[in-house]
Amino acid sequence: MNCKICQRKAVTEKFCRIHLKAYKNIVEKYDCWRKALKISWREYLSEIEQNPLTGEWIKEVASYLITNEETRNGKKS
Ligand SMILES: [Zn+2]
């Protein structure tokens, strides 16, 4: 099983170690954003993708999630 984003060896069903770390980072930060801004998961991902300060790994994960229309639970929306 390879990472859906970079084709490296995956450590979960979707991501390699680096992209998994980025994914966890995104999920953790969403809790803060949601409380402060009442922002939806999708809006949050768009913000990440467009933010010039966001790291490349995180942007790749955000755009993967947007493209694949995943909810926070990993289900198709
Ligand atoms: Zn990867």
N, CA, C, O and the ligand as a Tripos MOL2 file, in Angstrom:
@<TRIPOS>MOLECULE
protein
  309   307    78     0     0
PROTEIN
NO_CHARGES

@<TRIPOS>ATOM
      1 N           0.8550   -1.2110    0.0000 N.3       1 MET1
      2 CA          0.0000    0.0000    0.0000 C.3       1 MET1
      3 C           0.8850    1.2530    0.0000 C.2       1 MET1
      4 O           1.7880    1.4020    0.8230 O.2       1 MET1
      5 N           0.5960    2.1370   -0.9410 N.am      2 ASN2
      6 CA          1.3820    3.3580   -1.0160 C.3       2 ASN2
      7 C           0.5570    4.5690   -0.5890 C.2       2 ASN2
      8 O          -0.6740    4.5550   -0.6100 O.2       2 ASN2
      9 N           1.2770    5.6080   -0.2050 N.am      3 CYS3
     10 CA          0.6460    6.8730    0.1530 C.3       3 CYS3
     11 C          -0.1500    7.4020   -1.0430 C.2       3 CYS3
     12 O           0.3230    7.3610   -2.1790 O.2       3 CYS3
     13 N          -1.3740    7.9050   -0.7750 N.am      4 LYS4
     14 CA         -2.2270    8.4160   -1.8530 C.3       4 LYS4
     15 C          -1.6640    9.6890   -2.4650 C.2       4 LYS4
     16 O          -2.0280   10.0640   -3.5800 O.2       4 LYS4
     17 N          -0.7880   10.3420   -1.7450 N.am      5 ILE5
     18 CA         -0.2910   11.6360   -2.2130 C.3       5 ILE5
     19 C           1.0610   11.5100   -2.8950 C.2       5 ILE5
     20 O           1.2510   12.0260   -3.9960 O.2       5 ILE5
     21 N           1.9870   10.8410   -2.2630 N.am      6 CYS6
     22 CA          3.3550   10.8610   -2.7780 C.3       6 CYS6
     23 C           3.8730    9.4940   -3.2520 C.2       6 CYS6
     24 O           4.9830    9.3930   -3.7750 O.2       6 CYS6
     25 N           3.0600    8.4500   -3.0630 N.am      7 GLN7
     26 CA          3.4360    7.1000   -3.5170 C.3       7 GLN7
     27 C           4.5660    6.4580   -2.7140 C.2       7 GLN7
     28 O           5.0730    5.3980   -3.0810 O.2       7 GLN7
     29 N           4.9570    7.1070   -1.6160 N.am      8 ARG8
     30 CA          5.8990    6.4410   -0.7340 C.3       8 ARG8
     31 C           5.1580    5.3320    0.0140 C.2       8 ARG8
     32 O           3.9320    5.2380   -0.0510 O.2       8 ARG8
     33 N           5.9060    4.5060    0.7130 N.am      9 LYS9
     34 CA          5.2840    3.4370    1.4820 C.3       9 LYS9
     35 C           4.3760    4.0360    2.5510 C.2       9 LYS9
     36 O           4.7960    4.9110    3.3080 O.2       9 LYS9
     37 N           3.1350    3.5670    2.6110 N.am     10 ALA10
     38 CA          2.1660    4.1230    3.5440 C.3      10 ALA10
     39 C           2.2130    3.3910    4.8850 C.2      10 ALA10
     40 O           2.4620    2.1870    4.9400 O.2      10 ALA10
     41 N           1.9670    4.1420    5.9690 N.am     11 VAL11
     42 CA          1.9020    3.5330    7.3020 C.3      11 VAL11
     43 C           0.4550    3.3560    7.7500 C.2      11 VAL11
     44 O           0.1870    2.6300    8.7070 O.2      11 VAL11
     45 N          -0.4900    4.0220    7.0560 N.am     12 THR12
     46 CA         -1.9150    3.7770    7.2840 C.3      12 THR12
     47 C          -2.5080    3.4140    5.9240 C.2      12 THR12
     48 O          -1.7700    3.2360    4.9550 O.2      12 THR12
     49 N          -3.8190    3.3050    5.8460 N.am     13 GLU13
     50 CA         -4.4150    2.9390    4.5610 C.3      13 GLU13
     51 C          -4.3000    4.0510    3.5210 C.2      13 GLU13
     52 O          -4.5010    3.8110    2.3300 O.2      13 GLU13
     53 N          -3.9780    5.2640    3.9650 N.am     14 LYS14
     54 CA         -3.9120    6.3720    3.0100 C.3      14 LYS14
     55 C          -2.5420    7.0410    2.8990 C.2      14 LYS14
     56 O          -2.0850    7.3580    1.8010 O.2      14 LYS14
     57 N          -1.8990    7.2490    4.0340 N.am     15 PHE15
     58 CA         -0.7510    8.1450    4.0330 C.3      15 PHE15
     59 C           0.5620    7.5170    4.4970 C.2      15 PHE15
     60 O           0.5850    6.5660    5.2790 O.2      15 PHE15
     61 N           1.6430    8.0820    3.9900 N.am     16 CYS16
     62 CA          2.9700    7.7430    4.4880 C.3      16 CYS16
     63 C           3.1760    8.4620    5.8260 C.2      16 CYS16
     64 O           2.3160    9.2270    6.2610 O.2      16 CYS16
     65 N           4.3020    8.2180    6.4660 N.am     17 ARG17
     66 CA          4.5370    8.7860    7.7810 C.3      17 ARG17
     67 C           4.4910   10.3210    7.7550 C.2      17 ARG17
     68 O           3.9250   10.9450    8.6520 O.2      17 ARG17
     69 N           5.0790   10.9080    6.7420 N.am     18 ILE18
     70 CA          5.1430   12.3700    6.6720 C.3      18 ILE18
     71 C           3.7610   12.9780    6.4380 C.2      18 ILE18
     72 O           3.3870   13.9530    7.0890 O.2      18 ILE18
     73 N           3.0220   12.4090    5.5230 N.am     19 HIS19
     74 CA          1.6930   12.9510    5.2530 C.3      19 HIS19
     75 C           0.7080   12.6450    6.3820 C.2      19 HIS19
     76 O          -0.2310   13.4060    6.6140 O.2      19 HIS19
     77 N           0.9240   11.5340    7.0810 N.am     20 LEU20
     78 CA          0.0850   11.2330    8.2470 C.3      20 LEU20
     79 C           0.3070   12.2860    9.3280 C.2      20 LEU20
     80 O          -0.6380   12.7420    9.9720 O.2      20 LEU20
     81 N           1.5510   12.6580    9.5140 N.am     21 LYS21
     82 CA          1.8820   13.6840   10.5090 C.3      21 LYS21
     83 C           1.2140   15.0150   10.1350 C.2      21 LYS21
     84 O           0.6540   15.7090   10.9840 O.2      21 LYS21
     85 N           1.2880   15.3410    8.8640 N.am     22 ALA22
     86 CA          0.6500   16.5700    8.3820 C.3      22 ALA22
     87 C          -0.8670   16.5000    8.5770 C.2      22 ALA22
     88 O          -1.4950   17.4850    8.9650 O.2      22 ALA22
     89 N          -1.4460   15.3350    8.3060 N.am     23 TYR23
     90 CA         -2.8860   15.1460    8.4640 C.3      23 TYR23
     91 C          -3.3060   15.3390    9.9200 C.2      23 TYR23
     92 O          -4.3000   16.0060   10.2090 O.2      23 TYR23
     93 N          -2.5360   14.7480   10.8290 N.am     24 LYS24
     94 CA         -2.8490   14.8890   12.2540 C.3      24 LYS24
     95 C          -2.7620   16.3460   12.6930 C.2      24 LYS24
     96 O          -3.5630   16.8320   13.4910 O.2      24 LYS24
     97 N          -1.7720   17.0130   12.1480 N.am     25 ASN25
     98 CA         -1.5890   18.4340   12.4180 C.3      25 ASN25
     99 C          -2.8350   19.2270   11.9900 C.2      25 ASN25
    100 O          -3.3240   20.0830   12.7270 O.2      25 ASN25
    101 N          -3.3280   18.9270   10.8020 N.am     26 ILE26
    102 CA         -4.5200   19.5930   10.2690 C.3      26 ILE26
    103 C          -5.7250   19.3400   11.1760 C.2      26 ILE26
    104 O          -6.4590   20.2660   11.5200 O.2      26 ILE26
    105 N          -5.9170   18.0910   11.5540 N.am     27 VAL27
    106 CA         -7.0780   17.7290   12.3880 C.3      27 VAL27
    107 C          -7.0070   18.4160   13.7500 C.2      27 VAL27
    108 O          -8.0110   18.9180   14.2550 O.2      27 VAL27
    109 N          -5.8160   18.4340   14.3360 N.am     28 GLU28
    110 CA         -5.6650   19.0690   15.6450 C.3      28 GLU28
    111 C          -5.9590   20.5620   15.5870 C.2      28 GLU28
    112 O          -6.6430   21.1050   16.4540 O.2      28 GLU28
    113 N          -5.4390   21.2110   14.5660 N.am     29 LYS29
    114 CA         -5.6450   22.6630   14.4540 C.3      29 LYS29
    115 C          -7.0970   23.0060   14.1610 C.2      29 LYS29
    116 O          -7.5770   24.0810   14.5180 O.2      29 LYS29
    117 N          -7.7870   22.0840   13.5090 N.am     30 TYR30
    118 CA         -9.1940   22.3550   13.1850 C.3      30 TYR30
    119 C         -10.0220   22.5690   14.4410 C.2      30 TYR30
    120 O         -10.9340   23.3960   14.4470 O.2      30 TYR30
    121 N          -9.7180   21.8340   15.5040 N.am     31 ASP31
    122 CA        -10.4620   22.0060   16.7500 C.3      31 ASP31
    123 C         -10.3890   23.4500   17.2410 C.2      31 ASP31
    124 O         -11.3880   24.0080   17.6940 O.2      31 ASP31
    125 N          -9.2280   24.0380   17.1500 N.am     32 CYS32
    126 CA         -9.0660   25.4420   17.5680 C.3      32 CYS32
    127 C          -9.8140   26.3770   16.6200 C.2      32 CYS32
    128 O         -10.5220   27.2850   17.0540 O.2      32 CYS32
    129 N          -9.6480   26.1440   15.3470 N.am     33 TRP33
    130 CA        -10.2870   27.0050   14.3360 C.3      33 TRP33
    131 C         -11.7970   26.9660   14.4590 C.2      33 TRP33
    132 O         -12.4740   27.9910   14.3810 O.2      33 TRP33
    133 N         -12.3040   25.7720   14.6490 N.am     34 ARG34
    134 CA        -13.7490   25.6070   14.6940 C.3      34 ARG34
    135 C         -14.3390   26.3600   15.8780 C.2      34 ARG34
    136 O         -15.3930   26.9850   15.7670 O.2      34 ARG34
    137 N         -13.6510   26.2950   17.0060 N.am     35 LYS35
    138 CA        -14.1340   27.0050   18.1930 C.3      35 LYS35
    139 C         -14.0780   28.5140   17.9870 C.2      35 LYS35
    140 O         -14.9860   29.2410   18.3910 O.2      35 LYS35
    141 N         -13.0130   28.9720   17.3600 N.am     36 ALA36
    142 CA        -12.8190   30.4120   17.2040 C.3      36 ALA36
    143 C         -13.6320   31.0030   16.0620 C.2      36 ALA36
    144 O         -14.1400   32.1190   16.1650 O.2      36 ALA36
    145 N         -13.7530   30.2570   14.9810 N.am     37 LEU37
    146 CA        -14.2850   30.8530   13.7470 C.3      37 LEU37
    147 C         -15.5800   30.2290   13.2320 C.2      37 LEU37
    148 O         -16.1620   30.7330   12.2730 O.2      37 LEU37
    149 N         -16.0290   29.1690   13.8350 N.am     38 LYS38
    150 CA        -17.2240   28.4650   13.3380 C.3      38 LYS38
    151 C         -17.0870   28.1510   11.8510 C.2      38 LYS38
    152 O         -17.9930   28.4030   11.0570 O.2      38 LYS38
    153 N         -15.9750   27.6160   11.5100 N.am     39 ILE39
    154 CA        -15.6470   27.3490   10.1150 C.3      39 ILE39
    155 C         -15.9110   25.8700    9.8140 C.2      39 ILE39
    156 O         -15.7010   25.0090   10.6680 O.2      39 ILE39
    157 N         -16.3640   25.5900    8.6110 N.am     40 SER40
    158 CA        -16.5960   24.1840    8.2610 C.3      40 SER40
    159 C         -15.2680   23.5090    7.9120 C.2      40 SER40
    160 O         -14.2690   24.1700    7.6270 O.2      40 SER40
    161 N         -15.2860   22.2030    7.9430 N.am     41 TRP41
    162 CA        -14.0720   21.4260    7.6180 C.3      41 TRP41
    163 C         -13.5700   21.7960    6.2290 C.2      41 TRP41
    164 O         -12.3760   22.0110    6.0220 O.2      41 TRP41
    165 N         -14.4880   21.8670    5.2940 N.am     42 ARG42
    166 CA        -14.1100   22.1720    3.9230 C.3      42 ARG42
    167 C         -13.5260   23.5890    3.7950 C.2      42 ARG42
    168 O         -12.5190   23.7980    3.1190 O.2      42 ARG42
    169 N         -14.1700   24.5420    4.4510 N.am     43 GLU43
    170 CA        -13.6620   25.9190    4.4220 C.3      43 GLU43
    171 C         -12.2720   26.0000    5.0500 C.2      43 GLU43
    172 O         -11.3810   26.7050    4.5770 O.2      43 GLU43
    173 N         -12.1360   25.2600    6.1140 N.am     44 TYR44
    174 CA        -10.8510   25.2080    6.8060 C.3      44 TYR44
    175 C          -9.7510   24.6590    5.8870 C.2      44 TYR44
    176 O          -8.6490   25.2030    5.8300 O.2      44 TYR44
    177 N         -10.0650   23.5890    5.1810 N.am     45 LEU45
    178 CA         -9.0780   23.0090    4.2500 C.3      45 LEU45
    179 C          -8.7020   24.0030    3.1570 C.2      45 LEU45
    180 O          -7.5380   24.1020    2.7670 O.2      45 LEU45
    181 N          -9.6980   24.7360    2.6670 N.am     46 SER46
    182 CA         -9.4180   25.7470    1.6410 C.3      46 SER46
    183 C          -8.5030   26.8370    2.1770 C.2      46 SER46
    184 O          -7.5900   27.2990    1.4930 O.2      46 SER46
    185 N          -8.7670   27.2350    3.4130 N.am     47 GLU47
    186 CA         -7.9160   28.2460    4.0460 C.3      47 GLU47
    187 C          -6.4650   27.7640    4.1280 C.2      47 GLU47
    188 O          -5.5300   28.5080    3.8330 O.2      47 GLU47
    189 N          -6.3060   26.5320    4.5260 N.am     48 ILE48
    190 CA         -4.9640   25.9570    4.6300 C.3      48 ILE48
    191 C          -4.2690   25.9590    3.2750 C.2      48 ILE48
    192 O          -3.1010   26.3260    3.1450 O.2      48 ILE48
    193 N          -5.0170   25.5430    2.2920 N.am     49 GLU49
    194 CA         -4.4400   25.4060    0.9530 C.3      49 GLU49
    195 C          -3.9880   26.7590    0.4060 C.2      49 GLU49
    196 O          -2.9910   26.8490   -0.3110 O.2      49 GLU49
    197 N          -4.7300   27.8030    0.7530 N.am     50 GLN50
    198 CA         -4.4160   29.1220    0.2060 C.3      50 GLN50
    199 C          -3.4630   29.9340    1.0660 C.2      50 GLN50
    200 O          -2.9750   30.9850    0.6510 O.2      50 GLN50
    201 N          -3.2020   29.4380    2.2670 N.am     51 ASN51
    202 CA         -2.3340   30.1890    3.1630 C.3      51 ASN51
    203 C          -0.8710   30.0410    2.7570 C.2      51 ASN51
    204 O          -0.3410   28.9300    2.7510 O.2      51 ASN51
    205 N          -0.2090   31.1610    2.4160 N.am     52 PRO52
    206 CA          1.1930   31.0730    1.9750 C.3      52 PRO52
    207 C           2.1450   30.6000    3.0700 C.2      52 PRO52
    208 O           3.2780   30.2130    2.7840 O.2      52 PRO52
    209 N           1.6900   30.6300    4.3170 N.am     53 LEU53
    210 CA          2.5490   30.2010    5.4190 C.3      53 LEU53
    211 C           2.4650   28.7020    5.6990 C.2      53 LEU53
    212 O           3.2630   28.1530    6.4580 O.2      53 LEU53
    213 N           1.5010   28.0620    5.0820 N.am     54 THR54
    214 CA          1.3360   26.6220    5.2950 C.3      54 THR54
    215 C           2.4650   25.8390    4.6450 C.2      54 THR54
    216 O           2.8890   26.1610    3.5350 O.2      54 THR54
    217 N           2.9520   24.8160    5.3310 N.am     55 GLY55
    218 CA          4.0030   23.9730    4.7790 C.3      55 GLY55
    219 C           3.5080   23.1480    3.5960 C.2      55 GLY55
    220 O           2.3130   22.8800    3.4720 O.2      55 GLY55
    221 N           4.4170   22.7550    2.7470 N.am     56 GLU56
    222 CA          4.0690   21.9920    1.5380 C.3      56 GLU56
    223 C           3.3580   20.6740    1.8580 C.2      56 GLU56
    224 O           2.3860   20.3110    1.1960 O.2      56 GLU56
    225 N           3.8420   19.9730    2.8620 N.am     57 TRP57
    226 CA          3.2370   18.6710    3.1960 C.3      57 TRP57
    227 C           1.7830   18.8520    3.5740 C.2      57 TRP57
    228 O           0.9110   18.0930    3.1520 O.2      57 TRP57
    229 N           1.5370   19.8740    4.3800 N.am     58 ILE58
    230 CA          0.1860   20.1170    4.8670 C.3      58 ILE58
    231 C          -0.7280   20.5460    3.7250 C.2      58 ILE58
    232 O          -1.8850   20.1340    3.6480 O.2      58 ILE58
    233 N          -0.1880   21.3790    2.8400 N.am     59 LYS59
    234 CA         -0.9720   21.7860    1.6680 C.3      59 LYS59
    235 C          -1.3520   20.5920    0.8030 C.2      59 LYS59
    236 O          -2.4690   20.5100    0.2920 O.2      59 LYS59
    237 N          -0.4250   19.6860    0.6490 N.am     60 GLU60
    238 CA         -0.7020   18.4990   -0.1650 C.3      60 GLU60
    239 C          -1.8200   17.6630    0.4420 C.2      60 GLU60
    240 O          -2.6890   17.1530   -0.2660 O.2      60 GLU60
    241 N          -1.7850   17.5310    1.7550 N.am     61 VAL61
    242 CA         -2.8370   16.7710    2.4280 C.3      61 VAL61
    243 C          -4.1780   17.5070    2.3070 C.2      61 VAL61
    244 O          -5.2050   16.8890    2.0260 O.2      61 VAL61
    245 N          -4.1630   18.8240    2.5190 N.am     62 ALA62
    246 CA         -5.4020   19.6090    2.4230 C.3      62 ALA62
    247 C          -6.0010   19.4810    1.0310 C.2      62 ALA62
    248 O          -7.2080   19.2830    0.8940 O.2      62 ALA62
    249 N          -5.1850   19.5910    0.0130 N.am     63 SER63
    250 CA         -5.7520   19.5070   -1.3250 C.3      63 SER63
    251 C          -6.1960   18.0900   -1.6610 C.2      63 SER63
    252 O          -7.1390   17.9000   -2.4290 O.2      63 SER63
    253 N          -5.5280   17.1030   -1.0960 N.am     64 TYR64
    254 CA         -5.9890   15.7280   -1.2750 C.3      64 TYR64
    255 C          -7.3820   15.5540   -0.6580 C.2      64 TYR64
    256 O          -8.2750   14.9640   -1.2660 O.2      64 TYR64
    257 N          -7.5470   16.0730    0.5460 N.am     65 LEU65
    258 CA         -8.8270   15.9250    1.2430 C.3      65 LEU65
    259 C          -9.9410   16.6690    0.5140 C.2      65 LEU65
    260 O         -11.0700   16.1840    0.4340 O.2      65 LEU65
    261 N          -9.6220   17.8420   -0.0140 N.am     66 ILE66
    262 CA        -10.6210   18.6030   -0.7720 C.3      66 ILE66
    263 C         -11.0180   17.8340   -2.0300 C.2      66 ILE66
    264 O         -12.2020   17.6890   -2.3330 O.2      66 ILE66
    265 N         -10.0370   17.3530   -2.7410 N.am     67 THR67
    266 CA        -10.2930   16.6380   -3.9940 C.3      67 THR67
    267 C         -11.1230   15.3860   -3.7630 C.2      67 THR67
    268 O         -11.9850   15.0380   -4.5700 O.2      67 THR67
    269 N         -10.8560   14.7240   -2.6640 N.am     68 ASN68
    270 CA        -11.5460   13.4720   -2.4030 C.3      68 ASN68
    271 C         -12.8000   13.6240   -1.5490 C.2      68 ASN68
    272 O         -13.4240   12.6430   -1.1430 O.2      68 ASN68
    273 N         -13.1520   14.8870   -1.2880 N.am     69 GLU69
    274 CA        -14.3970   15.2010   -0.5650 C.3      69 GLU69
    275 C         -14.5430   14.3880    0.7090 C.2      69 GLU69
    276 O         -15.5870   13.7840    0.9540 O.2      69 GLU69
    277 N         -13.5250   14.3750    1.4940 N.am     70 GLU70
    278 CA        -13.6080   13.6180    2.7300 C.3      70 GLU70
    279 C         -14.0960   14.4970    3.8680 C.2      70 GLU70
    280 O         -13.7670   15.6810    3.9420 O.2      70 GLU70
    281 N         -14.8700   13.9120    4.7380 N.am     71 THR71
    282 CA        -15.2460   14.5950    5.9540 C.3      71 THR71
    283 C         -14.1890   14.2870    6.9940 C.2      71 THR71
    284 O         -13.2270   13.5650    6.7340 O.2      71 THR71
    285 N         -14.3820   14.8380    8.1520 N.am     72 ARG72
    286 CA        -13.4270   14.6140    9.2180 C.3      72 ARG72
    287 C         -13.3820   13.1450    9.6370 C.2      72 ARG72
    288 O         -12.3640   12.6750   10.1440 O.2      72 ARG72
    289 N         -14.4450   12.4460    9.4330 N.am     73 ASN73
    290 CA        -14.5000   11.0420    9.8210 C.3      73 ASN73
    291 C         -13.9190   10.1130    8.7500 C.2      73 ASN73
    292 O         -13.8520    8.8980    8.9310 O.2      73 ASN73
    293 N         -13.5090   10.7040    7.6510 N.am     74 GLY74
    294 CA        -12.9570    9.8970    6.5880 C.3      74 GLY74
    295 C         -14.0200    9.2850    5.6940 C.2      74 GLY74
    296 O         -13.7120    8.4390    4.8540 O.2      74 GLY74
    297 N         -15.2760    9.7080    5.8650 N.am     75 LYS75
    298 CA        -16.3300    9.2070    4.9880 C.3      75 LYS75
    299 C         -16.5380   10.1550    3.8240 C.2      75 LYS75
    300 O         -16.2220   11.3420    3.9110 O.2      75 LYS75
    301 N         -17.0560    9.6380    2.7650 N.am     76 LYS76
    302 CA        -17.3760   10.4970    1.6250 C.3      76 LYS76
    303 C         -18.5550   11.3800    1.9910 C.2      76 LYS76
    304 O         -19.5200   10.9080    2.5920 O.2      76 LYS76
    305 N         -18.4900   12.6590    1.6350 N.am     77 SER77
    306 CA        -19.6080   13.5400    1.9420 C.3      77 SER77
    307 C         -20.5580   13.6140    0.7550 C.2      77 SER77
    308 O         -21.5700   14.3110    0.8170 O.2      77 SER77
    309 ZN          3.0120   10.7140    1.4040 Zn       78 ZN78
@<TRIPOS>BOND
     1     1     2 1
     2     2     3 1
     3     3     4 2
     4     3     5 am
     5     5     6 1
     6     6     7 1
     7     7     8 2
     8     7     9 am
     9     9    10 1
    10    10    11 1
    11    11    12 2
    12    11    13 am
    13    13    14 1
    14    14    15 1
    15    15    16 2
    16    15    17 am
    17    17    18 1
    18    18    19 1
    19    19    20 2
    20    19    21 am
    21    21    22 1
    22    22    23 1
    23    23    24 2
    24    23    25 am
    25    25    26 1
    26    26    27 1
    27    27    28 2
    28    27    29 am
    29    29    30 1
    30    30    31 1
    31    31    32 2
    32    31    33 am
    33    33    34 1
    34    34    35 1
    35    35    36 2
    36    35    37 am
    37    37    38 1
    38    38    39 1
    39    39    40 2
    40    39    41 am
    41    41    42 1
    42    42    43 1
    43    43    44 2
    44    43    45 am
    45    45    46 1
    46    46    47 1
    47    47    48 2
    48    47    49 am
    49    49    50 1
    50    50    51 1
    51    51    52 2
    52    51    53 am
    53    53    54 1
    54    54    55 1
    55    55    56 2
    56    55    57 am
    57    57    58 1
    58    58    59 1
    59    59    60 2
    60    59    61 am
    61    61    62 1
    62    62    63 1
    63    63    64 2
    64    63    65 am
    65    65    66 1
    66    66    67 1
    67    67    68 2
    68    67    69 am
    69    69    70 1
    70    70    71 1
    71    71    72 2
    72    71    73 am
    73    73    74 1
    74    74    75 1
    75    75    76 2
    76    75    77 am
    77    77    78 1
    78    78    79 1
    79    79    80 2
    80    79    81 am
    81    81    82 1
    82    82    83 1
    83    83    84 2
    84    83    85 am
    85    85    86 1
    86    86    87 1
    87    87    88 2
    88    87    89 am
    89    89    90 1
    90    90    91 1
    91    91    92 2
    92    91    93 am
    93    93    94 1
    94    94    95 1
    95    95    96 2
    96    95    97 am
    97    97    98 1
    98    98    99 1
    99    99   100 2
   100    99   101 am
   101   101   102 1
   102   102   103 1
   103   103   104 2
   104   103   105 am
   105   105   106 1
   106   106   107 1
   107   107   108 2
   108   107   109 am
   109   109   110 1
   110   110   111 1
   111   111   112 2
   112   111   113 am
   113   113   114 1
   114   114   115 1
   115   115   116 2
   116   115   117 am
   117   117   118 1
   118   118   119 1
   119   119   120 2
   120   119   121 am
   121   121   122 1
   122   122   123 1
   123   123   124 2
   124   123   125 am
   125   125   126 1
   126   126   127 1
   127   127   128 2
   128   127   129 am
   129   129   130 1
   130   130   131 1
   131   131   132 2
   132   131   133 am
   133   133   134 1
   134   134   135 1
   135   135   136 2
   136   135   137 am
   137   137   138 1
   138   138   139 1
   139   139   140 2
   140   139   141 am
   141   141   142 1
   142   142   143 1
   143   143   144 2
   144   143   145 am
   145   145   146 1
   146   146   147 1
   147   147   148 2
   148   147   149 am
   149   149   150 1
   150   150   151 1
   151   151   152 2
   152   151   153 am
   153   153   154 1
   154   154   155 1
   155   155   156 2
   156   155   157 am
   157   157   158 1
   158   158   159 1
   159   159   160 2
   160   159   161 am
   161   161   162 1
   162   162   163 1
   163   163   164 2
   164   163   165 am
   165   165   166 1
   166   166   167 1
   167   167   168 2
   168   167   169 am
   169   169   170 1
   170   170   171 1
   171   171   172 2
   172   171   173 am
   173   173   174 1
   174   174   175 1
   175   175   176 2
   176   175   177 am
   177   177   178 1
   178   178   179 1
   179   179   180 2
   180   179   181 am
   181   181   182 1
   182   182   183 1
   183   183   184 2
   184   183   185 am
   185   185   186 1
   186   186   187 1
   187   187   188 2
   188   187   189 am
   189   189   190 1
   190   190   191 1
   191   191   192 2
   192   191   193 am
   193   193   194 1
   194   194   195 1
   195   195   196 2
   196   195   197 am
   197   197   198 1
   198   198   199 1
   199   199   200 2
   200   199   201 am
   201   201   202 1
   202   202   203 1
   203   203   204 2
   204   203   205 am
   205   205   206 1
   206   206   207 1
   207   207   208 2
   208   207   209 am
   209   209   210 1
   210   210   211 1
   211   211   212 2
   212   211   213 am
   213   213   214 1
   214   214   215 1
   215   215   216 2
   216   215   217 am
   217   217   218 1
   218   218   219 1
   219   219   220 2
   220   219   221 am
   221   221   222 1
   222   222   223 1
   223   223   224 2
   224   223   225 am
   225   225   226 1
   226   226   227 1
   227   227   228 2
   228   227   229 am
   229   229   230 1
   230   230   231 1
   231   231   232 2
   232   231   233 am
   233   233   234 1
   234   234   235 1
   235   235   236 2
   236   235   237 am
   237   237   238 1
   238   238   239 1
   239   239   240 2
   240   239   241 am
   241   241   242 1
   242   242   243 1
   243   243   244 2
   244   243   245 am
   245   245   246 1
   246   246   247 1
   247   247   248 2
   248   247   249 am
   249   249   250 1
   250   250   251 1
   251   251   252 2
   252   251   253 am
   253   253   254 1
   254   254   255 1
   255   255   256 2
   256   255   257 am
   257   257   258 1
   258   258   259 1
   259   259   260 2
   260   259   261 am
   261   261   262 1
   262   262   263 1
   263   263   264 2
   264   263   265 am
   265   265   266 1
   266   266   267 1
   267   267   268 2
   268   267   269 am
   269   269   270 1
   270   270   271 1
   271   271   272 2
   272   271   273 am
   273   273   274 1
   274   274   275 1
   275   275   276 2
   276   275   277 am
   277   277   278 1
   278   278   279 1
   279   279   280 2
   280   279   281 am
   281   281   282 1
   282   282   283 1
   283   283   284 2
   284   283   285 am
   285   285   286 1
   286   286   287 1
   287   287   288 2
   288   287   289 am
   289   289   290 1
   290   290   291 1
   291   291   292 2
   292   291   293 am
   293   293   294 1
   294   294   295 1
   295   295   296 2
   296   295   297 am
   297   297   298 1
   298   298   299 1
   299   299   300 2
   300   299   301 am
   301   301   302 1
   302   302   303 1
   303   303   304 2
   304   303   305 am
   305   305   306 1
   306   306   307 1
   307   307   308 2
@<TRIPOS>SUBSTRUCTURE
     1 MET1         2 RESIDUE 1 A MET
     2 ASN2         6 RESIDUE 1 A ASN
     3 CYS3        10 RESIDUE 1 A CYS
     4 LYS4        14 RESIDUE 1 A LYS
     5 ILE5        18 RESIDUE 1 A ILE
     6 CYS6        22 RESIDUE 1 A CYS
     7 GLN7        26 RESIDUE 1 A GLN
     8 ARG8        30 RESIDUE 1 A ARG
     9 LYS9        34 RESIDUE 1 A LYS
    10 ALA10       38 RESIDUE 1 A ALA
    11 VAL11       42 RESIDUE 1 A VAL
    12 THR12       46 RESIDUE 1 A THR
    13 GLU13       50 RESIDUE 1 A GLU
    14 LYS14       54 RESIDUE 1 A LYS
    15 PHE15       58 RESIDUE 1 A PHE
    16 CYS16       62 RESIDUE 1 A CYS
    17 ARG17       66 RESIDUE 1 A ARG
    18 ILE18       70 RESIDUE 1 A ILE
    19 HIS19       74 RESIDUE 1 A HIS
    20 LEU20       78 RESIDUE 1 A LEU
    21 LYS21       82 RESIDUE 1 A LYS
    22 ALA22       86 RESIDUE 1 A ALA
    23 TYR23       90 RESIDUE 1 A TYR
    24 LYS24       94 RESIDUE 1 A LYS
    25 ASN25       98 RESIDUE 1 A ASN
    26 ILE26      102 RESIDUE 1 A ILE
    27 VAL27      106 RESIDUE 1 A VAL
    28 GLU28      110 RESIDUE 1 A GLU
    29 LYS29      114 RESIDUE 1 A LYS
    30 TYR30      118 RESIDUE 1 A TYR
    31 ASP31      122 RESIDUE 1 A ASP
    32 CYS32      126 RESIDUE 1 A CYS
    33 TRP33      130 RESIDUE 1 A TRP
    34 ARG34      134 RESIDUE 1 A ARG
    35 LYS35      138 RESIDUE 1 A LYS
    36 ALA36      142 RESIDUE 1 A ALA
    37 LEU37      146 RESIDUE 1 A LEU
    38 LYS38      150 RESIDUE 1 A LYS
    39 ILE39      154 RESIDUE 1 A ILE
    40 SER40      158 RESIDUE 1 A SER
    41 TRP41      162 RESIDUE 1 A TRP
    42 ARG42      166 RESIDUE 1 A ARG
    43 GLU43      170 RESIDUE 1 A GLU
    44 TYR44      174 RESIDUE 1 A TYR
    45 LEU45      178 RESIDUE 1 A LEU
    46 SER46      182 RESIDUE 1 A SER
    47 GLU47      186 RESIDUE 1 A GLU
    48 ILE48      190 RESIDUE 1 A ILE
    49 GLU49      194 RESIDUE 1 A GLU
    50 GLN50      198 RESIDUE 1 A GLN
    51 ASN51      202 RESIDUE 1 A ASN
    52 PRO52      206 RESIDUE 1 A PRO
    53 LEU53      210 RESIDUE 1 A LEU
    54 THR54      214 RESIDUE 1 A THR
    55 GLY55      218 RESIDUE 1 A GLY
    56 GLU56      222 RESIDUE 1 A GLU
    57 TRP57      226 RESIDUE 1 A TRP
    58 ILE58      230 RESIDUE 1 A ILE
    59 LYS59      234 RESIDUE 1 A LYS
    60 GLU60      238 RESIDUE 1 A GLU
    61 VAL61      242 RESIDUE 1 A VAL
    62 ALA62      246 RESIDUE 1 A ALA
    63 SER63      250 RESIDUE 1 A SER
    64 TYR64      254 RESIDUE 1 A TYR
    65 LEU65      258 RESIDUE 1 A LEU
    66 ILE66      262 RESIDUE 1 A ILE
    67 THR67      266 RESIDUE 1 A THR
    68 ASN68      270 RESIDUE 1 A ASN
    69 GLU69      274 RESIDUE 1 A GLU
    70 GLU70      278 RESIDUE 1 A GLU
    71 THR71      282 RESIDUE 1 A THR
    72 ARG72      286 RESIDUE 1 A ARG
    73 ASN73      290 RESIDUE 1 A ASN
    74 GLY74      294 RESIDUE 1 A GLY
    75 LYS75      298 RESIDUE 1 A LYS
    76 LYS76      302 RESIDUE 1 A LYS
    77 SER77      306 RESIDUE 1 A SER
    78 ZN78       309 GROUP 0 **** ****
